[in-house]
């Protein structure tokens, strides 16, 4: 059974150690990560971060027992368990499966996780144009036509351009 927990990211390793100590090595964890290439001071830097921020997924068959959750509330690095996770097992499994399918060979989520809509505004978060606002004009299998200011630009869809909705 999967549960969602909010953790202190600085104490993630201690949290995992304590969970394994109390529940055994059968306790599994999943925290989808994404990697961003950014340019600062004319240097390319890579940043990786958890897609869900301070939240991670934990799997163990004992999570269906309410007293186990109460015993685990004092673990180092744990802020709290999300309530009513028992009723959302199908949604949690679907989300985890979708994330795992979108991982690259290094275990990072590809940018295809996010849906792209035509005529919506976005902002680059990586590359030479990071921080720049643009609007998507057309989507093809091979390229994306965008509008930056008054300039139309074609981007190769296979490149790893990362952007967020503006």
N, C-alpha and C positions, 0 to 999 in steps of 0.2 A: 504494500500500500504506500502510495506517495503522500508526502506532506510538504508544505511550503513553510520555510522558516526565515525569519529576519535575523541576520547575524551582524556581528562587528567584523568587518572585513580584515581588520588588523589582527584578529584572533582566529582567523579561519582554520589554520592548521591545528590550533589547540582544540577548537570545536570538533573537528573531524576525529582527532585523537580520542577525545572524551566519548564521542558517540561510538567509536569502535570499541573502546574499553567497556562501555556499559551494555552495548547491544551485540557486539561481535563484529567480525569482518564482513558479515553479510549485509551490513548497512551500506547502501550505495548513495552517492551524491551526484548531482548534476547541476552545473551552473553555466549556462551558455555564455560564451565570451565573444567579443568582436574586436578586431584589430583595425586601427585607423592610422594611416600615414599622414603626417602633418609636416608643414615646413615652418620652422622657427629660426630666425636669424640666419637665413639662407642655408639651413641644415635640415635634412630630412630626418624626422624622428618617427618612430613607431610607438603607438600607445595601444595597450590592450586594456579592456575593462569588461566587467560583467554586464551583460545586456540588461539584466533585471536589477541592477544596483546592489542593494544589500540582501536580496532574496535569493535563496537557493532551494533546490528540491532535494528531499531525502526520501529514500525508499527502504522500508523494512516491514516485515509481516506483522510485527508487534504494534505498529502504529494504530491498528484498529482498536486496541485496548486503551480506554481512556486513562487508566491509572498509570500507564507507561508514559504518556505525554506529561502528566503531572509530575512524575519522578524526574523527567528530563528537563524541566523548566529551569533548573539551577546550573545547567552546564555552562562552562566558561565559553564566552564568545556568542552565546545565544541571547538574542533580545526577546523574541517571542515566536510561538507557533501561530500560523494563520488558523483561525477558527473555521469549523465546518468544511475542512478539506475532504472529509469522508464523502460528502455529497458531490464533489467535483472530480472524482477519480478519472472519469472518461475524458474530460476536458484537459486535465493535467497530462494524461498519457498522450493525447493528440498533440498538445503543444510541444512536449518533449520529443516526440517522434518527428514532428515538423522541423524542429531545431536541429536534430541529429542528421536529418536528410540534407540540411542546408550547410553543414559543416564542411570546411575544406580539409585537406590532408593533415593540416596542423591542429585541427580541432576548433577553429574559429568559424563563427557564423559568417556566411557570405552576405553581401548586401541584398541579395534577392529575397530575403525574408520580408522586406518592406514592400508593400504594394505601391506602385507609381500611378498617378492619375494625370491625365492630360488637362491642361489649363489650370493647374495648381502651382503655387509658388513653393520653391524649395531653396535651401541654403546649403552650399558645399561645406562639409566638415573635414575634408581632407584634400590634399593636393595643392597645386599652385593657386587655385581659385578659392581656397578655404575662406569662409565668411562671406562669399559673394552670393547674392540672391539671383535666382533665375526662374523662368517659367517653362514648363514642358509643353512643346507644341505638338510633337508627334513621336510615337513609339513604334519601332520596328524590331525584328528579331536581332538585327545586327547593329542598329544605331538608335540614338535618341536625339531628336532635334529640339534644341532649347533656345530660349531668348534671354540674353543677358543685356539688360538695358535696351538698346535699339539694335543690337547685333544678334543675328541668327548664327548658331553654332551647331555642328554635328559632333556627337560624342560616340565613340565606339562602346557598345554595350558590354563587350567582354572585358574591358578595363575595369579596375576596381575603384570607381569614383564613389565616394560615400557622401550622402546628403540627407538632410532631415527636412520635414515639412516646415515651412517658414511661418 
